[in-house]
């Protein structure tokens, strides 16, 4: 089993993609460099005690990657364990995350709800 830790390494200043004015002012207000989000297991469970902040746009963008990264990599062509950085979808003030895939022991992170 794996957990995936996303650590903010860059919070971009607003920039125009097409040379026109930006629609936002200032950098992302949700994250600062060093903030983390941790997801464990498949299906993913957000580990709140290891998470500093959650932006729904960034979180929804990383969920497909997280699901793939929490599984075993068994094929030589599979690149999931080689992804090192990921960006949120905000094109005008992107936040870049370092991605770490960390093996954890079964039971180290209990399920959010006990088995019936």
C-alpha positions in Angstrom: 0.0 0.0 0.0 1.2 3.5 -0.7 0.5 7.0 0.4 1.0 10.0 -1.9 2.3 13.2 -0.5 1.9 16.4 -2.5 4.2 19.2 -1.2 3.9 22.7 -2.6 7.2 23.8 -4.1 6.1 26.8 -6.1 3.2 29.3 -5.8 3.1 31.4 -9.0 2.4 35.0 -9.4 -0.4 35.8 -11.8 0.6 35.8 -15.4 -1.2 36.2 -18.6 -1.3 33.4 -21.1 -2.4 35.5 -24.1 -0.9 38.9 -23.2 -4.2 40.2 -22.0 -5.0 41.2 -18.4 -5.2 38.4 -15.8 -8.6 37.6 -14.2 -7.0 37.2 -10.7 -4.8 39.3 -8.4 -2.0 38.0 -6.3 -0.8 34.4 -6.0 -2.9 31.5 -4.9 -4.5 32.3 -1.5 -4.9 28.7 -0.5 -1.3 27.4 -0.5 2.2 28.5 0.6 5.5 26.8 -0.2 5.9 23.8 2.1 2.1 23.0 2.5 1.3 19.3 2.1 -1.7 17.1 1.1 -1.5 13.4 1.9 -3.7 10.7 0.4 -3.4 7.0 1.3 -4.9 3.9 -0.1 -7.1 3.1 -3.0 -9.8 4.4 -3.0 -8.0 7.4 -1.6 -8.4 8.7 1.9 -7.3 12.3 2.6 -5.2 12.2 5.8 -6.2 15.3 7.5 -3.5 15.2 10.2 -0.9 15.3 7.4 -2.7 17.9 5.3 -2.2 21.6 5.6 -4.8 22.9 3.1 -7.1 21.6 0.4 -8.1 23.5 -2.7 -10.9 21.7 -4.4 -9.6 22.6 -7.9 -6.1 21.2 -7.2 -7.5 18.2 -5.3 -9.9 17.2 -8.1 -7.0 17.4 -10.5 -4.7 15.2 -8.5 -7.4 12.5 -7.7 -6.9 10.4 -10.9 -3.1 10.6 -10.4 -3.4 9.6 -6.7 -5.6 6.6 -7.5 -3.0 5.4 -10.0 0.0 6.1 -7.7 -1.4 4.1 -4.7 -1.4 0.8 -6.6 1.5 -1.5 -7.3 3.6 -0.7 -10.3 4.2 -4.1 -12.1 4.7 -3.3 -15.7 8.1 -2.0 -17.0 6.3 0.5 -19.2 4.3 1.9 -16.3 5.5 5.4 -15.4 3.4 6.2 -12.4 6.2 5.8 -9.9 8.4 8.2 -11.9 6.1 11.3 -11.8 7.9 13.9 -9.6 5.9 17.1 -10.0 2.3 18.0 -10.7 0.5 21.3 -11.2 -2.9 22.5 -10.3 -5.2 23.5 -13.2 -5.1 27.3 -12.5 -3.5 28.6 -15.7 -3.0 32.1 -14.4 -1.4 31.4 -11.0 -0.4 27.8 -10.9 0.7 25.9 -7.8 3.3 23.2 -8.4 3.5 20.2 -6.1 6.3 17.8 -5.6 4.8 14.2 -5.7 6.2 11.5 -3.3 4.9 7.9 -3.4 5.7 6.3 -0.1 5.2 2.7 0.8 3.3 2.1 4.1 2.4 -1.0 6.0 -1.1 -2.4 5.8 -3.0 -1.2 8.8 -0.7 1.8 9.4 -3.6 4.0 8.2 -6.9 2.6 9.5 -10.0 2.9 7.3 -12.1 6.0 8.0 -15.0 3.8 9.1 -14.8 0.5 11.1 -15.9 -2.7 9.4 -19.5 -3.6 10.2 
